């Protein structure tokens, strides 16, 4: 079993995190969807608008979660998991589970009562992963958005 570590992400990690998000966009069949810049990431991170946890192997980041505080009018303080990605060569080794558990632990430590995220309808592997972790996959809500 390959030894990796899980740790809180830092400003120095943002270039690699940004690269992983671009890889995620390619995986999700949206290779040109990332229009935010690394500068946008740095500014938002320094303003504490989001948090990251990374998985590292031999000083190389191989996976990450990126999340932020939000509020559920029905339940209270919650954490939204915006992006969660492990490079394909490191999947099936427990890296994703360790990252997800670190995310949940941080949400609990910050006083959250709920976490939410999206999963693509065709990503059955991710759906099964979340269900193994005890998640409910809601299928009755549709996403809405407007680009400004």
C-alpha positions as CSV (number, residue, x, y, z in Angstrom):
1,X,0.0,0.0,0.0
2,X,1.3,3.4,-1.0
3,X,1.8,5.8,1.9
4,X,0.2,9.2,1.4
5,X,-0.6,11.9,3.9
6,X,-3.7,14.1,4.3
7,X,-3.2,17.7,5.4
8,X,-4.8,21.1,5.3
9,X,-4.1,22.9,2.0
10,X,-2.0,26.1,1.9
11,X,-1.6,29.1,-0.4
12,X,1.5,27.3,-1.8
13,X,-0.7,24.4,-2.8
14,X,-3.1,26.5,-5.0
15,X,-1.3,26.0,-8.3
16,X,-1.5,22.2,-8.0
17,X,-5.1,22.4,-6.7
18,X,-5.9,24.6,-9.7
19,X,-4.3,22.0,-12.0
20,X,-6.4,19.2,-10.3
21,X,-9.6,21.2,-10.9
22,X,-8.7,21.5,-14.6
23,X,-8.2,17.7,-14.6
24,X,-11.6,17.3,-12.9
25,X,-13.2,19.5,-15.6
26,X,-11.7,17.3,-18.3
27,X,-13.0,14.1,-16.4
28,X,-16.4,15.7,-16.3
29,X,-16.4,16.3,-20.1
30,X,-16.1,20.0,-19.6
31,X,-12.5,20.7,-20.7
32,X,-13.1,24.5,-21.3
33,X,-15.4,25.2,-18.4
34,X,-12.8,26.5,-16.0
35,X,-12.6,30.3,-16.5
36,X,-11.5,31.3,-13.0
37,X,-7.8,32.0,-12.8
38,X,-5.2,31.0,-10.3
39,X,-5.3,34.6,-9.2
40,X,-9.0,34.2,-8.4
41,X,-8.1,31.2,-6.3
42,X,-5.4,33.0,-4.4
43,X,-7.6,36.0,-3.7
44,X,-10.5,33.9,-2.5
45,X,-8.3,31.6,-0.4
46,X,-6.6,34.5,1.3
47,X,-10.0,36.0,2.1
48,X,-11.0,32.6,3.7
49,X,-13.8,32.1,1.2
50,X,-12.9,28.5,0.8
51,X,-10.8,25.8,2.5
52,X,-8.9,22.8,1.1
53,X,-7.5,19.5,2.2
54,X,-5.0,17.7,0.1
55,X,-3.6,14.2,-0.2
56,X,0.1,14.2,-0.8
57,X,2.4,11.4,-1.9
58,X,6.2,12.0,-2.2
59,X,5.7,15.7,-2.0
60,X,3.2,15.7,-4.9
61,X,-0.5,16.5,-4.4
62,X,-2.5,13.6,-5.8
63,X,-6.0,14.6,-4.6
64,X,-8.0,17.4,-2.9
65,X,-11.3,18.6,-1.6
66,X,-12.3,22.3,-1.9
67,X,-15.2,23.5,0.2
68,X,-16.8,26.5,1.9
69,X,-19.3,27.6,4.6
70,X,-22.9,28.2,3.7
71,X,-26.2,28.1,5.5
72,X,-29.3,25.9,5.3
73,X,-32.4,27.8,6.1
74,X,-34.0,24.5,7.3
75,X,-31.0,23.0,9.2
76,X,-28.5,25.7,10.0
77,X,-24.8,25.9,9.4
78,X,-23.5,23.7,6.6
79,X,-20.5,23.1,4.5
80,X,-20.6,22.8,0.7
81,X,-18.2,20.5,-1.0
82,X,-17.5,22.3,-4.3
83,X,-14.8,20.0,-5.7
84,X,-13.4,16.6,-4.8
85,X,-10.8,14.9,-7.0
86,X,-8.2,12.1,-6.8
87,X,-6.0,11.5,-9.8
88,X,-7.0,8.3,-11.5
89,X,-3.7,6.6,-10.9
90,X,-4.3,6.9,-7.2
91,X,-7.9,5.8,-7.0
92,X,-8.9,2.6,-5.2
93,X,-6.2,3.1,-2.5
94,X,-8.2,4.8,0.2
95,X,-7.1,8.3,-0.8
96,X,-10.7,9.5,-1.6
97,X,-12.1,8.0,1.6
98,X,-9.4,9.7,3.7
99,X,-10.0,13.0,2.0
100,X,-13.8,12.8,2.4
101,X,-13.5,11.8,6.0
102,X,-11.1,14.8,6.6
103,X,-13.7,17.1,5.0
104,X,-16.5,15.7,7.2
105,X,-14.3,16.0,10.3
106,X,-13.5,19.6,9.5
107,X,-17.2,20.4,8.9
108,X,-18.0,18.9,12.3
109,X,-15.2,20.9,13.9
110,X,-16.5,24.1,12.4
111,X,-20.0,23.4,13.9
112,X,-21.8,22.3,10.7
113,X,-24.8,20.1,11.0
114,X,-25.0,19.3,7.3
115,X,-22.8,18.9,4.2
116,X,-23.9,19.0,0.6
117,X,-22.4,18.6,-2.9
118,X,-23.4,17.6,-6.4
119,X,-22.6,14.4,-8.2
120,X,-23.2,13.9,-11.9
121,X,-25.9,11.5,-13.0
122,X,-23.6,9.4,-15.1
123,X,-20.8,9.1,-12.4
124,X,-22.1,5.9,-10.9
125,X,-18.7,5.2,-9.3
126,X,-18.9,8.5,-7.3
127,X,-22.6,7.8,-6.4
128,X,-21.7,4.4,-5.0
129,X,-18.7,5.9,-3.1
130,X,-20.9,8.5,-1.4
131,X,-23.6,5.9,-0.6
132,X,-21.0,3.7,1.0
133,X,-20.0,6.7,3.1
134,X,-23.6,7.0,4.3
135,X,-24.8,9.8,2.0
136,X,-28.3,10.3,0.6
137,X,-28.3,11.0,-3.1
138,X,-31.2,13.3,-3.8
139,X,-32.8,12.9,-7.2
140,X,-35.8,15.1,-6.9
141,X,-34.0,18.5,-6.9
142,X,-32.9,20.2,-10.1
143,X,-30.0,22.7,-10.2
144,X,-30.7,26.3,-11.3
145,X,-28.0,28.9,-12.2
146,X,-27.5,32.2,-13.9
147,X,-24.1,33.5,-15.1
148,X,-23.6,37.2,-14.4
